[in-house]
Amino acid sequence: MAGRRGASGCSVVALCLLLVSLVACGGRPASDATTDAVQRVLDRRAAAVVDRDAAAFARTGAGYDRLRTVPFAEWSYRVTGLRRTGDTATAEADLRYRIEGHDRAPVVVARTLRLSVDAGGGWYVDAERPAEKAAEQLWDQGEVLLARGERSLVLGVGQSAEKLASYAELADRAVPEVTRAWGTEWPRRTVVLVPQSLEGMAGLLGSPASSYRGIAAVTTGETGDPARAPADRIIVNPVAYGVLGSTGKQVVLTHETTHVATRAHTSAATPLWLSEGFADWVGYLAAGRTPPQAAPELWRAVSHGRVPAALPTDQDFGFTGSAAELAQAYESGWMACRLIADRWGEEKLREFYKAVGAHEKREGAVEDALERVLGTNLADFTEQWRDYLRLQFG
């Protein structure tokens, strides 16, 4: 199962993680002079990252080896809080960074840095970590290795170079598949993060590991305005992804790449059955799977006379229910998008997706797009979908 997390709420909603900067406890508020001195050290640290100057970075503190392979085009700190206790201090800072060739806008994350006075009387970074309640960055989990594809960048921790290269190959295949289905109005590049474990994936998302057990991958990113949207990341669960066959692995990465492509036209008005169903529709286009093969839970239900009465709600895509119920929600969304492509055509499916996302609010968005784009209404569409399920799974 793949998913999307987003500011509007993605799957597995494709998400932007909003990180809060908190002031550390202990010590006393630092003077302006101390704050300025720490800011200057962090400015030198940031410049060393962008310049890939290991020696200059080492003069500000340790940790460069973990992120040295990542091609950062931008890296800067802004101190938001500082508390000092004698010759030690704890700084809260916003870190802004951008990966060269991939990110159109910087990612902003909250960090906590522990500093001490060095032998020369200057400040030195002893440790840097995510701020309280903030998600981890990949380099927080260990040394980052890199594999470059023609249209992808794969960053991993605890993975072999060969394994990361295989992800890059699959990601590179996904990009043209998504472009054929959606069009060229997206960057046509992806960044894939491969942590060492399920717990590592959860750390990158700032959520409990139990939320993602059995989920092969999710996509993070701000939905809406493409000019202001932060960077997208496809984050893999190496445990669930690793048990998939070659076709399943390709479907998952194509699904997640679809979320990257469609993000600018996905909004709070877009129901999950449409965003996830469309991503699955694109993912399965080249897979050669029949509906019973690709949607076994829905096939099982329909073949036993349990045809869903309505399209799945957003709540049906949550992780609190059974795996079978979650799978059926995804499969139901996929079959709804497949119906539109079969009955009205692929261009109408794309037009419908964009029309729903362009609506100002969720209420009435699907109904309005059904009428304007497909010339039908929700009740009639639902009955056509139910008939379609009986036809495909009968």
Salt bridges, closest charged atoms under 4 A:
GLU74 OE2 - ARG96 NE 3.84
GLU74 OE1 - ARG98 NE 3.27
ASP94 OD2 - ARG78 NH2 2.83
GLU100 OE1 - ARG52 NH2 3.47
ASP103 OD2 - ARG233 NH2 2.79
GLU128 OE1 - ARG45 NE 3.51
GLU128 OE2 - ARG111 NE 3.00
ASP140 OD1 - ARG111 NH2 2.79
GLU143 OE2 - ARG68 NH2 2.91
GLU185 OE1 - LYS354 NZ 3.93
ASP232 OD2 - ARG263 NH2 2.73
GLU276 OE1 - HIS255 NE2 2.96
GLU276 OE1 - HIS259 NE2 3.22
ASP280 OD1 - HIS255 ND1 2.73
GLU297 OE1 - ARG300 NH1 3.03
ASP314 OD2 - ARG362 NH2 2.97
ASP342 OD2 - ARG338 NH1 3.79
GLU347 OE1 - ARG350 NH2 2.85
GLU351 OE1 - LYS348 NZ 3.75
ASP368 OD2 - ARG372 NE 2.85
GLU383 OE2 - ARG386 NH1 3.60
ASP387 OD1 - ARG390 NH1 2.71
